[in-house]
Amino acid sequence: MDLVKDLAIVLRSVQYGERHRIVTAITEEHGCISALARNSVHSKRFGGTLDLFVAGEWHFCGRPGAELLSLRETTARRSFGGIHADLSKLSLASVFSEILLRIASSPGHERSTDLFRLHANALAAVEESSKLEAAEATRFLNCYMAKILCWNGTAPALDKCNYCERSALGHDSAAEEERVHFLINNATWACGGCSAAVEKTITSKNISLSVVREFQRLLTTPIRQLINTPALKNLQQELFDVIESLFVYHVPGFDRAPLKGLRFLGLKSNVSTQAVNRR
């Protein structure tokens, strides 16, 4: 069994027996992997490289098809220690990890280079930000989840109405509070004038046009560009409700339980109550 080297970011680390740990990480070239780190409890063998969020170079090996790899050596590259010093940052980063544990560890996602880079940039953005207020934290989460939808092949089409092709990207202030229909099944929207064309069988959410515009902005903005920029506070919870519904509909298994870390961010999840049936 030859040793393999890869960059990894720790998503979860749990004790196994009295002396060992099982560590799960998102890697640059091998997707989400779990490895047994022998004699890593109460020893200095791995230092702090197996702590949550730590990014480093892993040396591991394992048999083809084995669920657990063997972690032989690690070298820390970045600890993201500033996240642990702030409860709001720690809560947000923990939700990022929780999402990846659901998404990247599912069957068929062996390699996730784009997810690795997104996660690394998201952790860096959170650490480098000033103290996060609720709206800023929710905006980071919305941006993170929106980009995962793109990676998953279900990027929303937000530039125009699905029926009349009216643009959503103008700056008509009179239309900011216009109510539109967001169509969960095909990740598009319909303007108020086209509401009659929306099929009754289509799962939709009634939202303001300004939420569509904020969604489009987050889809096209690198997550690190959100650092220390003001968030549109009145839009973030409404936008999160839309994005969460898209995950439930388009990401298999996401509706099994709400994200546990949301309660620390003051966000309400509708996963346990919404009835969204995938085709």
SVG drawing of the C-alpha trace seen along z (x, -y; Angstrom):
<svg xmlns="http://www.w3.org/2000/svg" viewBox="-54 -53 59 56">
<polyline fill="none" stroke="black" stroke-width="0.4" points="0.0,0.0 1.7,-3.1 1.4,-6.4 -0.7,-9.1 -0.3,-12.8 -3.1,-15.3 -4.3,-18.6 -7.1,-18.1 -9.4,-20.2 -10.8,-18.5 -14.6,-18.3 -15.0,-16.0 -12.7,-14.3 -14.0,-11.7 -12.2,-9.5 -12.1,-5.7 -11.2,-3.6 -8.8,-5.0 -5.9,-5.9 -7.1,-6.5 -9.2,-9.0 -11.3,-8.7 -10.9,-11.9 -13.1,-12.9 -11.8,-15.6 -12.5,-17.2 -9.4,-16.8 -8.3,-18.5 -7.9,-15.4 -9.7,-12.5 -13.0,-14.0 -14.3,-13.4 -12.3,-10.7 -12.2,-9.2 -9.0,-7.9 -7.9,-6.2 -5.2,-8.1 -3.6,-5.5 -2.2,-6.6 -3.4,-10.2 -5.1,-10.6 -3.0,-11.9 0.1,-12.0 2.0,-14.6 2.3,-12.4 -0.1,-14.6 0.0,-17.8 -3.1,-19.9 -3.4,-18.9 -6.5,-16.8 -8.5,-19.6 -11.7,-20.8 -11.1,-23.1 -7.3,-22.6 -5.9,-22.5 -2.8,-20.5 -1.0,-17.9 -2.0,-14.3 0.0,-11.2 -2.4,-8.2 -2.8,-4.7 -5.5,-2.1 -6.9,0.8 -9.2,0.1 -12.8,-0.1 -11.9,-0.3 -14.1,-2.7 -11.3,-3.7 -7.9,-4.8 -4.8,-4.8 -3.4,-8.2 0.3,-8.1 1.6,-11.7 0.2,-15.2 1.7,-18.7 -0.4,-21.7 -0.8,-24.5 -3.4,-26.7 -5.2,-26.2 -7.9,-28.8 -7.5,-29.5 -9.3,-32.8 -12.6,-30.9 -12.4,-29.1 -12.0,-32.4 -15.4,-33.7 -18.7,-31.9 -20.5,-33.3 -17.6,-32.3 -17.3,-28.9 -21.0,-28.3 -21.0,-29.3 -17.9,-27.3 -19.4,-24.3 -22.5,-24.5 -20.2,-24.7 -18.6,-21.4 -22.0,-19.9 -23.1,-20.6 -20.0,-19.1 -20.3,-16.0 -23.8,-15.5 -22.9,-16.5 -19.3,-15.3 -19.5,-12.0 -22.5,-10.8 -22.0,-8.1 -20.5,-9.1 -18.7,-12.2 -15.2,-10.8 -13.4,-13.9 -14.4,-17.4 -11.6,-19.9 -14.1,-22.7 -15.7,-21.9 -12.3,-21.9 -11.5,-25.3 -14.9,-26.7 -14.6,-25.4 -11.0,-26.7 -12.1,-30.2 -15.2,-30.2 -13.2,-29.4 -10.6,-32.1 -13.4,-34.6 -15.0,-33.9 -11.7,-34.0 -10.7,-37.3 -14.0,-39.0 -14.7,-41.3 -17.2,-40.0 -20.1,-38.6 -23.6,-39.9 -26.5,-37.6 -27.2,-39.1 -23.6,-38.8 -23.3,-35.2 -26.5,-34.2 -25.2,-35.9 -22.0,-33.9 -24.1,-30.8 -26.4,-31.7 -23.4,-32.3 -21.8,-29.1 -24.9,-27.0 -25.6,-28.9 -22.2,-27.9 -22.8,-24.3 -25.9,-24.3 -23.8,-25.4 -21.4,-22.5 -24.3,-20.1 -25.6,-21.0 -28.7,-22.9 -27.5,-26.5 -30.7,-28.7 -31.5,-30.7 -32.2,-34.1 -31.5,-36.6 -35.1,-36.7 -38.6,-35.5 -39.1,-31.9 -42.2,-32.9 -42.0,-36.5 -38.2,-36.8 -38.4,-40.0 -35.0,-40.9 -34.5,-40.8 -31.2,-42.6 -32.5,-46.2 -32.4,-48.9 -36.0,-50.0 -36.5,-50.8 -40.3,-50.7 -40.1,-47.0 -37.9,-46.1 -40.9,-45.0 -42.8,-43.3 -43.8,-39.8 -42.7,-37.0 -42.9,-33.3 -39.7,-31.3 -40.2,-27.9 -38.3,-25.3 -38.7,-22.4 -36.6,-24.1 -34.8,-26.8 -36.3,-29.7 -38.8,-32.5 -41.9,-34.0 -42.9,-37.7 -46.2,-38.9 -47.6,-39.4 -47.0,-35.7 -48.5,-34.3 -51.4,-32.8 -49.0,-30.8 -47.5,-29.0 -48.8,-25.5 -50.6,-24.6 -48.5,-21.4 -45.3,-23.4 -43.8,-23.9 -43.2,-27.7 -42.4,-30.3 -43.7,-33.8 -40.8,-36.2 -39.8,-39.8 -37.9,-40.5 -35.1,-42.0 -34.5,-38.5 -34.0,-37.2 -31.5,-40.0 -29.6,-39.2 -29.5,-35.6 -28.0,-36.4 -25.4,-38.7 -24.3,-35.9 -24.1,-33.4 -21.7,-35.6 -19.6,-37.0 -16.5,-35.2 -17.2,-34.4 -14.0,-36.2 -15.3,-39.5 -18.1,-39.5 -15.5,-40.2 -16.5,-43.2 -19.2,-44.4 -22.7,-45.3 -25.4,-42.8 -29.0,-43.5 -30.4,-42.4 -34.1,-42.1 -33.4,-39.7 -31.1,-37.0 -33.6,-34.8 -36.0,-34.9 -33.2,-33.9 -32.1,-31.2 -35.6,-29.7 -35.5,-29.6 -32.0,-28.0 -32.8,-25.4 -35.9,-24.4 -33.7,-24.0 -31.4,-21.7 -34.3,-19.7 -35.7,-19.3 -32.5,-18.8 -30.0,-17.2 -30.9,-13.6 -31.0,-13.0 -30.8,-16.6 -34.3,-16.5 -33.7,-13.8 -33.0,-16.3 -32.3,-20.1 -28.8,-21.3 -28.0,-21.1 -25.8,-24.2 -28.5,-26.6 -29.8,-27.1 -26.6,-28.7 -27.0,-31.2 -30.5,-32.1 -31.9,-30.6 -35.1,-28.7 -35.1,-25.6 -38.2,-24.4 -36.8,-20.9 -38.9,-19.1 -42.2,-20.8 -42.0,-21.5 -43.4,-19.0 -41.2,-19.1 -41.4,-16.1 -38.6,-15.4 -39.5,-14.1"/>
</svg>
